[in-house]
Amino acid sequence: MFIRAMLLLGCCLYYSCQTSPPPPTSPTQSTDNTTTAVNTWLLKGGESPQAGEILPNTTEKEVSNLFGKENVSQDTIFVADMEPFIGTSLYKGTANELQIIWTDAKHEHPEVAITRQKGQWHSPKGIKVGMTLAELVQLNDGKAIQFSGFGWDYGGNVTNWNGGALEQEKVMVKLQEGEISPDLQKLYQSVLGDGVFSSDIKDIEKLGITVGEISISLNKPQ
């Protein structure tokens, strides 16, 4: 499934800590600073998905109009072992970089993903790239999170929120491991491969697991 593959964009992108660009403006945006920030950087899945000002019917041309041509560039986007896609990068090279793949020839139906730390993009309940596994569990009402094993193309994908608050987010989250020192190899090996593992595994916090990617489909409800 194409949208499942979008989760893998983070495997080929690197993090940036650069200063975030100013938020885009549009005729429908509120002039209240707090409201603007929420609307501008919100990643929302489900029945009414949005990525800030980007909506299901937003075209490639409209992205340029919304954010300014200087903030939008055509880009080659890699998705795991699939052929590279020609897509669009918004705010490329900054903490708020967002990758867009257009799922039709007319470039009218976007799939989006973010993989940059310290940016402003967030889900309604506060999922952000770079937050720790423990913080993610806390947002999930303290309920354990299940994820696919690391070390392969589909590794780190959250597969089950176990009825916690984040189950309603309808966003796709991919976890990534931290730097694995020699003394952590045995623990790391226990969460590798084509299997499903849980956030409540003993000492798992030592692996430095964080949110590596958030992605959503703006093409259709998930």
VENVENZI-V26854 format. One record per residue. N is the residue number from 1. RES is the residue in one small letter. SS is DSSP state (h for helix, s for strand, l for the rest). OMEGA is omega in degrees with one decimal (* if undefined). Layout:
n: {N | N}
res: {RES | RES}
ss: {SS | SS}
omega: {OMEGA | OMEGA}
This chain:
n: {1 | 2 | 3 | 4 | 5 | 6 | 7 | 8 | 9 | 10 | 11 | 12 | 13 | 14 | 15 | 16 | 17 | 18 | 19 | 20 | 21 | 22 | 23 | 24 | 25 | 26 | 27 | 28 | 29 | 30 | 31 | 32 | 33 | 34 | 35 | 36 | 37 | 38 | 39 | 40 | 41 | 42 | 43 | 44 | 45 | 46 | 47 | 48 | 49 | 50 | 51 | 52 | 53 | 54 | 55 | 56 | 57 | 58 | 59 | 60 | 61 | 62 | 63 | 64 | 65 | 66 | 67 | 68 | 69 | 70 | 71 | 72 | 73 | 74 | 75 | 76 | 77 | 78 | 79 | 80 | 81 | 82 | 83 | 84 | 85 | 86 | 87 | 88 | 89 | 90 | 91 | 92 | 93 | 94 | 95 | 96 | 97 | 98 | 99 | 100 | 101 | 102 | 103 | 104 | 105 | 106 | 107 | 108 | 109 | 110 | 111 | 112 | 113 | 114 | 115 | 116 | 117 | 118 | 119 | 120 | 121 | 122 | 123 | 124 | 125 | 126 | 127 | 128 | 129 | 130 | 131 | 132 | 133 | 134 | 135 | 136 | 137 | 138 | 139 | 140 | 141 | 142 | 143 | 144 | 145 | 146 | 147 | 148 | 149 | 150 | 151 | 152 | 153 | 154 | 155 | 156 | 157 | 158 | 159 | 160 | 161 | 162 | 163 | 164 | 165 | 166 | 167 | 168 | 169 | 170 | 171 | 172 | 173 | 174 | 175 | 176 | 177 | 178 | 179 | 180 | 181 | 182 | 183 | 184 | 185 | 186 | 187 | 188 | 189 | 190 | 191 | 192 | 193 | 194 | 195 | 196 | 197 | 198 | 199 | 200 | 201 | 202 | 203 | 204 | 205 | 206 | 207 | 208 | 209 | 210 | 211 | 212 | 213 | 214 | 215 | 216 | 217 | 218 | 219 | 220 | 221 | 222}
res: {m | f | i | r | a | m | l | l | l | g | c | c | l | y | y | s | c | q | t | s | p | p | p | p | t | s | p | t | q | s | t | d | n | t | t | t | a | v | n | t | w | l | l | k | g | g | e | s | p | q | a | g | e | i | l | p | n | t | t | e | k | e | v | s | n | l | f | g | k | e | n | v | s | q | d | t | i | f | v | a | d | m | e | p | f | i | g | t | s | l | y | k | g | t | a | n | e | l | q | i | i | w | t | d | a | k | h | e | h | p | e | v | a | i | t | r | q | k | g | q | w | h | s | p | k | g | i | k | v | g | m | t | l | a | e | l | v | q | l | n | d | g | k | a | i | q | f | s | g | f | g | w | d | y | g | g | n | v | t | n | w | n | g | g | a | l | e | q | e | k | v | m | v | k | l | q | e | g | e | i | s | p | d | l | q | k | l | y | q | s | v | l | g | d | g | v | f | s | s | d | i | k | d | i | e | k | l | g | i | t | v | g | e | i | s | i | s | l | n | k | p | q}
ss: {l | h | h | h | h | h | h | h | h | h | h | h | l | l | l | l | l | l | l | l | l | l | l | l | l | l | l | l | l | l | l | l | h | h | h | h | h | h | h | h | h | s | s | s | l | h | h | h | l | s | s | l | l | s | s | l | l | l | l | h | h | h | h | h | h | h | h | l | h | h | h | s | s | s | s | s | s | l | l | l | l | l | l | l | s | s | s | s | s | s | l | l | l | l | l | l | l | s | s | s | s | s | l | l | l | l | l | l | l | s | s | s | s | s | l | l | l | l | l | l | l | s | s | l | l | l | l | l | l | l | l | s | h | h | h | h | h | h | h | l | l | l | l | l | l | s | s | s | l | s | l | l | l | l | l | l | s | s | s | s | l | l | l | l | h | h | h | h | l | l | l | s | s | s | s | s | l | l | l | l | l | h | h | h | h | h | h | h | h | l | l | s | l | l | l | s | s | s | l | l | l | l | l | h | h | h | h | l | l | s | s | s | s | s | s | s | s | l | l | l | l | l}
omega: {-174.5 | -174.5 | 175.2 | -179.7 | 179.9 | 179.7 | -172.4 | -178.7 | -176.0 | -179.1 | -175.5 | -179.9 | 178.8 | -177.2 | 178.2 | 177.9 | -177.0 | -179.6 | -178.4 | 176.9 | 177.3 | -178.2 | 178.1 | 178.5 | 176.0 | -178.1 | -176.4 | -175.3 | 176.8 | 176.5 | 176.0 | -172.7 | -178.8 | -179.6 | -179.5 | -178.5 | -179.9 | -177.5 | -173.6 | -170.6 | -176.9 | 172.4 | -172.8 | 177.1 | 175.9 | -173.3 | -179.8 | -174.2 | 175.2 | 169.7 | -172.8 | 179.9 | -179.2 | -176.5 | -177.8 | -177.6 | -179.8 | 179.8 | 178.3 | 179.5 | -179.6 | 175.6 | 178.4 | 179.5 | -178.0 | -170.1 | -179.0 | -175.8 | -178.2 | -179.3 | -175.2 | 178.9 | 173.3 | -172.9 | 172.2 | -175.3 | -178.2 | 179.0 | 179.7 | -177.0 | 178.8 | 174.5 | 179.9 | 179.1 | 170.8 | -176.9 | -178.2 | 173.6 | 176.0 | -178.7 | -176.3 | 177.5 | 178.3 | 179.4 | -178.2 | 178.3 | 177.9 | -179.3 | -179.4 | 169.4 | 179.1 | -171.3 | 176.2 | -175.1 | -178.8 | -179.3 | -177.1 | -176.3 | -172.4 | 163.9 | -174.7 | 177.0 | 173.8 | -179.7 | -176.1 | 176.3 | 174.2 | 174.2 | -176.2 | 179.6 | -178.8 | 174.6 | -179.8 | -178.4 | 170.7 | 175.3 | 178.1 | 174.6 | 178.8 | 179.1 | -176.2 | 176.7 | 178.8 | 178.2 | 178.4 | 177.4 | 178.9 | 176.7 | -177.5 | -179.3 | 179.4 | -178.9 | -178.0 | -179.9 | 176.7 | -177.6 | 178.3 | -176.2 | -179.7 | 171.7 | 175.4 | -170.6 | -176.3 | -177.8 | 175.1 | 180.0 | 174.8 | -176.1 | -176.4 | 176.8 | 176.8 | 175.4 | 178.9 | -175.8 | -175.3 | 176.9 | -178.5 | -176.1 | -179.4 | 170.7 | 179.9 | -175.0 | 177.0 | 178.8 | 174.2 | 179.3 | 175.2 | 177.6 | -175.4 | 178.8 | -178.5 | -177.7 | 179.0 | -175.5 | -178.6 | 178.1 | 179.9 | 179.3 | -178.0 | 178.9 | 178.4 | 168.7 | -175.1 | 178.2 | 179.2 | -176.4 | -173.0 | 179.7 | -179.2 | 174.4 | -177.7 | 175.9 | -177.0 | 179.9 | 179.9 | -179.2 | 177.1 | -177.0 | 178.4 | 172.5 | -178.9 | -177.7 | 170.2 | 178.5 | 177.8 | 172.1 | 173.5 | -175.7 | -178.6 | 177.8 | -179.0 | *}
